[in-house]
């Protein structure tokens, strides 16, 4: 039987070239492969990515170093703007384990959302290119604590990404948890040493992260490789919702003249949550529905085939995560561990059931939350699914043939809704 644990520790050789040139007609983009000097039993060896999605898959990271591409009216991002792709040994403050593909794509996915965040401290914890939790906070420590509490189970082994410097308090919090990667624009004195208590943790400094908002209007070339060796090439999307003034009124009219308009305007708090939730949604794989309350994600339903299913999964997760949060605050462990401790006689019988009942009473923390859908609701069933749990406001693109029916459902439930006029699919 193969040694599965050893497979995850392997740093593979790769056979990708040092340089990569892509031609678009007479325009050329030139890329350089990124490698880092790593210590191998006291002997420095230069290697690139540990492996791809899985052990046994060779992978390479390439940075755009030369060439500028213009197609039609679109001028794509040019060289000299590297974030993840330009990581050098100086930026890898602690290698921990050598980085693999998913470590870097998790950081990149977070940056795709963070480039539209407001200029205040935020943290996102990424897992398999989806956020497990995201939050604003008064500082890095508060933002991390809130993002982590949103889903402690999924955050295990994740990548924590910050748009502000990591302070010592935030480092202390993260050193208690199991993370694979921490990425930030800078680190306070002593913070890296604190994080170093986790021997395998990778600590990354991305210098341009403190001005990530500059990347909001920039497009890149997005490649999708097909099983037959073919390619689909597209422009990356741009998020048009950069502030609350970009919201559109939720109004619609049917062909036969039936009209509807959302009767209630979102409150100031709801507007802030709708905006933050829409930005976080840029990092969530479609179909997605997520909930936000007070600048923190409550639950995220990602990658579903139907929209009401995404909503139902997010609701289920909200109830489970609230029970987990209650368990952690009272017993220092998650709800399933409370079950185990009950069976072992370490906690009173019924402890876990009481936590789940309390989560039900609190409706999973969804009361007063706002919902975000990355595409329009095809029918009113998605609205009906979330309304019964205390959700107060919704943001979605609009454009469904059932928009009038959906707006009427929102009004029946006393909810607010705004449109974005833009879909945010991520596949």
C-alpha positions in Angstrom: 0.0 0.0 0.0 1.4 3.5 -0.9 2.4 5.7 2.0 -0.4 8.3 1.8 1.1 10.6 4.5 4.4 10.7 2.6 2.7 11.7 -0.6 1.4 15.0 1.1 5.0 15.8 2.2 6.5 15.4 -1.2 7.8 18.5 -3.0 7.7 17.3 -6.7 10.1 18.2 -9.5 8.2 19.8 -12.3 9.0 19.8 -16.0 7.3 23.0 -17.0 9.7 25.5 -18.8 11.3 28.4 -17.0 9.6 30.8 -19.5 6.1 30.8 -21.0 5.1 32.9 -24.0 1.4 33.3 -25.1 0.7 35.0 -28.4 -2.6 36.8 -29.1 -2.1 37.5 -32.8 0.9 39.8 -32.9 0.8 40.6 -29.2 2.8 38.5 -26.8 2.7 38.0 -23.1 5.9 36.6 -21.5 5.8 34.8 -18.1 8.6 33.6 -15.8 8.3 30.5 -13.6 8.5 31.2 -9.9 10.8 29.0 -7.8 12.0 29.3 -4.2 15.2 28.2 -2.4 14.0 25.7 0.2 16.0 23.8 2.8 16.2 20.1 2.2 18.1 18.5 5.2 20.4 21.5 5.4 20.9 21.8 1.6 19.1 24.6 -0.2 17.3 23.5 -3.3 15.3 25.7 -5.7 11.9 24.3 -6.5 8.5 25.6 -7.5 5.1 24.5 -6.3 4.8 21.5 -4.0 2.2 19.9 -6.3 -1.1 20.8 -8.0 -4.6 20.0 -6.7 -3.4 16.6 -5.6 -0.1 14.9 -4.9 1.2 13.4 -8.1 0.1 16.4 -10.2 3.0 18.6 -11.3 2.3 22.3 -11.2 4.0 25.6 -11.7 3.5 29.3 -10.9 4.2 31.8 -13.6 4.5 35.6 -13.2 3.7 38.0 -16.1 7.0 39.8 -16.7 6.7 41.4 -20.1 4.1 42.4 -22.7 0.9 44.4 -22.7 -2.4 43.1 -24.1 -5.2 45.1 -25.6 -8.2 43.5 -27.3 -11.0 45.7 -28.5 -11.5 48.3 -25.8 -10.1 46.2 -23.0 -6.6 46.7 -21.8 -5.6 43.8 -19.6 -3.5 44.1 -16.5 0.2 44.4 -17.4 3.5 43.4 -15.8 4.7 45.0 -12.6 1.5 44.4 -10.7 2.3 41.0 -9.2 0.5 39.9 -6.0 0.6 36.1 -5.5 2.5 35.4 -8.7 5.5 37.5 -7.7 6.1 35.9 -4.3 9.8 35.7 -3.6 11.8 34.2 -0.7 11.6 37.7 0.9 7.8 37.5 0.8 7.7 34.0 2.1 8.5 35.0 5.7 8.0 31.4 6.9 7.9 28.5 4.4 6.5 26.1 7.0 5.7 23.5 4.4 6.6 24.4 0.8 3.5 26.0 -0.9 1.2 24.0 -3.2 -1.2 25.2 -5.8 -4.3 25.4 -3.5 -2.4 27.5 -0.9 -1.8 30.2 -3.5 -5.2 30.0 -5.3 -6.9 30.3 -1.9 -5.0 33.6 -1.3 -5.8 34.8 -4.9 -9.5 34.0 -4.5 -9.6 36.1 -1.3 -7.9 39.0 -3.1 -10.6 38.8 -5.9 -13.2 39.8 -3.2 -10.9 42.1 -1.2 -10.1 44.3 -4.1 -13.6 45.8 -3.6 -13.7 45.9 0.2 -14.0 49.2 2.0 -10.8 50.6 3.5 -11.2 49.1 7.0 -9.6 46.0 8.6 -11.0 42.7 7.2 -10.1 39.0 7.3 -11.2 36.2 5.0 -10.5 32.5 5.8 -10.4 30.5 2.6 -10.9 26.8 2.1 -10.8 25.1 -1.3 -11.3 28.5 -3.1 -14.4 29.3 -1.0 -14.5 31.5 2.1 -15.5 29.7 5.3 -15.9 33.1 7.0 -15.2 36.8 6.3 -15.5 39.8 8.5 -14.7 43.4 9.1 -13.3 44.4 12.5 -11.9 47.2 14.4 -8.4 45.7 13.9 -6.9 42.5 12.4 -7.5 40.5 15.6 -11.2 41.3 15.8 -11.7 40.7 12.1 -10.0 37.3 12.4 -11.9 36.3 15.5 -15.2 37.1 13.9 -14.4 35.4 10.6 -13.1 32.3 12.4 -16.2 32.1 14.7 -18.4 32.1 11.6 -17.3 28.6 10.8 -14.7 27.1 13.0 -15.0 23.6 11.5 -14.4 24.7 7.9 -11.7 27.1 8.9 -9.5 24.2 10.1 -6.6 24.0 7.7 -7.6 27.2 5.9 -5.8 30.2 4.6 -6.3 33.5 6.5 -6.0 36.6 4.4 -5.9 40.2 5.7 -6.0 43.6 4.0 -4.1 45.2 7.0 -1.0 44.3 8.9 -1.3 41.3 11.3 -0.8 42.5 14.9 0.5 40.5 17.8 -3.0 39.9 19.1 -4.2 38.5 15.8 -1.0 36.3 15.6 -1.8 34.9 19.1 -5.3 34.0 18.0 -4.1 32.2 14.8 -1.3 30.4 16.6 -4.0 28.6 18.7 -5.7 27.4 15.5 -4.6 25.1 12.7 -4.1 27.1 9.5 -2.1 26.3 6.4 -1.4 29.9 5.3 -1.5 33.5 6.6 -1.2 36.3 4.1 -1.1 40.0 4.9 0.5 43.2 3.6 2.7 43.3 6.7 3.3 42.0 10.2 3.9 43.7 13.5 7.2 43.2 15.4 7.1 39.7 16.9 4.0 38.5 15.0 5.8 36.2 12.7 7.6 34.6 15.7 4.3 34.0 17.4 2.9 32.4 14.2 6.0 30.3 14.0 4.7 28.2 17.0 2.8 26.3 14.2 5.8 24.7 12.6 4.1 23.9 9.2 2.4 27.3 8.9 3.3 29.3 5.8 3.5 33.1 6.5 3.3 35.3 3.4 3.8 39.0 3.0 2.2 40.6 -0.1 3.4 44.2 -0.2 0.7 45.5 -2.6 -2.1 44.1 -0.5 -2.5 47.4 1.4 -3.7 49.0 -1.9 -5.6 46.1 -3.2 -8.5 48.4 -4.1 -6.4 49.7 -7.0 -7.0 46.3 -8.7 -10.8 46.7 -8.7 -11.0 48.1 -12.2 -8.4 45.8 -13.8 -9.2 42.8 -15.9 -7.0 39.8 -16.5 -7.1 37.0 -19.1 -9.0 34.0 -17.7 -8.1 30.6 -19.2 -10.2 27.4 -18.9 -8.5 24.2 -20.2 -10.7 21.5 -21.7 -10.2 17.7 -21.6 -9.4 17.7 -25.3 -6.5 20.1 -24.9 -8.6 23.1 -26.1 -9.0 26.4 -24.3 -11.8 28.8 -23.5 -10.4 32.3 -23.0 -12.5 35.1 -21.4 -12.1 38.5 -19.8 -12.2 38.4 -16.0 -15.4 39.9 -14.6 -15.5 43.4 -13.1 -17.7 44.1 -10.0 -19.7 47.2 -10.7 -21.0 47.4 -7.1 -18.3 49.4 -5.4 -20.6 51.3 -3.0 -24.2 51.6 -1.8 -24.9 54.2 -4.5 -24.4 51.5 -7.1 -27.5 49.5 -5.9 -30.4 49.5 -8.3 -34.1 49.6 -7.1 -35.8 46.2 -7.1 -38.6 46.9 -9.6 -40.0 45.0 -12.6 -42.9 44.8 -15.0 -44.4 41.8 -16.9 -45.3 41.8 -20.5 -48.9 42.1 -19.6 -48.3 45.3 -17.6 -48.2 43.9 -14.1 -45.7 45.9 -12.0 -44.0 45.5 -8.7 -41.4 47.4 -6.6 -39.8 46.6 -3.3 -41.8 48.4 -0.7 -39.1 48.8 1.9 -35.7 50.4 1.6 -32.9 48.6 3.3 -31.8 50.2 6.6 -28.3 51.7 6.8 -27.1 48.6 8.6 -28.7 46.3 6.0 -27.1 48.4 3.1 -23.7 47.9 4.7 -24.2 44.2 5.0 -25.6 43.9 1.5 -22.5 45.6 0.1 -20.1 43.5 2.1 -21.9 40.3 1.3 -21.9 41.1 -2.4 -18.1 41.7 -2.3 -17.5 38.4 -0.4 -19.7 36.6 -2.9 -17.1 37.4 -5.6 -14.9 34.7 -4.0 -17.7 32.1 -3.7 -18.2 29.3 -6.3 -21.6 29.4 -8.0 -24.5 28.8 -7.5 -24.2 30.6 -4.2 -26.4 32.2 -1.5 -24.8 33.6 1.6 -25.9 35.5 4.7 -24.2 38.4 6.4 -24.9 40.2 9.7 -23.1 43.2 11.2 -20.2 42.9 8.7 -19.6 39.2 9.3 -20.7 36.2 7.3 -23.2 34.0 9.1 -23.3 31.1 6.6 -22.2 30.4 3.0 -24.0 28.0 0.6 -21.7 27.4 -2.4 -21.4 25.3 -5.5 -25.0 24.2 -5.8 -26.9 23.2 -8.9 -30.1 25.1 -7.9 -30.5 28.4 -6.2 -33.1 27.3 -3.6 -30.7 24.4 -2.7 -27.9 26.9 -2.1 -30.2 28.9 0.2 -31.3 25.8 2.0 -27.7 24.6 2.5 -26.7 28.0 3.8 -29.7 28.0 6.3 -28.7 24.5 7.5 -25.1 25.6 7.9 -26.2 28.7 9.9 -28.0 26.6 12.5 -25.2 24.1 12.7 -22.5 26.9 13.0 -24.5 28.7 15.6 -24.6 25.5 17.7 -20.9 25.1 17.2 -20.2 28.7 18.2 -22.3 28.3 21.4 -20.5 25.0 22.2 -17.0 26.6 21.7 -17.9 29.6 23.9 -19.1 27.3 26.7 -17.1 24.2 26.4 -14.1 25.1 24.2 -15.0 22.6 21.5 -17.5 22.0 18.7 -20.9 20.5 19.0 -20.0 17.0 17.8 -17.2 17.0 20.4 -19.8 17.8 23.1 -21.7 14.7 21.9 -18.5 12.6 22.4 -17.9 14.1 25.8 -21.4 13.3 26.9 -21.0 9.7 25.9 -17.7 9.5 27.8 -19.5 11.0 30.9 -17.4 14.2 30.8 -20.4 16.4 30.3 -24.0 16.1 31.5 -26.4 14.2 29.3 -28.4 16.5 27.0 -25.7 19.2 26.7 -25.4 18.9 22.9 -29.2 18.8 22.5 -29.5 22.0 24.6 -27.1 23.7 22.3 -29.0 22.7 19.2 -32.3 23.9 20.8 -30.8 27.2 21.6 -29.5 27.5 18.0 -33.1 26.8 16.8 -34.5 29.5 19.1 -31.9 32.0 17.7 -32.8 30.8 14.2 -29.1 30.1 13.5 -28.2 33.7 14.1 -30.1 34.7 10.9 -32.5 37.1 12.5 -31.7 40.5 11.1 -29.2 39.1 8.6 -29.1 40.0 4.9 -29.0 37.5 2.0 -26.8 37.6 -1.1 -27.5 35.7 -4.3 -24.9 35.6 -7.1 -27.6 35.3 -9.8 -31.3 36.0 -10.0 -33.9 33.9 -8.1 -35.7 32.0 -10.8 -38.8 31.6 -8.6 -40.1 32.9 -5.3 -39.2 29.6 -3.5 -35.8 30.9 -2.7 -37.2 34.0 -1.0 -39.8 32.0 0.9 -37.0 29.6 2.1 -35.0 32.4 3.7 -37.8 34.6 4.9 -38.9 32.2 7.6 -35.6 32.5 9.4 -35.6 36.2 10.1 -33.6 37.4 7.1 -34.4 41.1 6.5 -32.9 42.1 3.2 -31.8 40.6 -0.1 -29.3 41.6 -2.8 -29.5 39.9 -6.2 -28.9 40.8 -9.9 -32.5 40.8 -11.0 -33.5 40.0 -14.5 -35.7 36.9 -14.0 -39.0 36.5 -15.9 -40.4 36.0 -12.4 -39.1 39.3 -10.9 -42.5 40.6 -10.3 -43.5 37.5 -8.4 -40.2 37.6 -6.4 -40.7 41.2 -5.5 -44.2 40.5 -4.4 -42.9 37.7 -2.2 -40.3 40.1 -0.6 -43.1 42.6 0.1 -45.3 39.9 1.7 -42.5 39.0 4.1 -41.7 42.6 4.9 -38.2 42.3 3.5 -36.1 44.8 1.6 -34.4 44.1 -1.7 -32.0 45.8 -4.1 -30.8 44.7 -7.5 -27.2 44.8 -8.8 -27.9 44.6 -12.5 -25.0 42.2 -12.8 -24.5 38.5 -12.3 -21.5 37.2 -10.3 -21.1 33.6 -11.5 -17.7 32.0 -10.6 -17.0 28.6 -12.1 
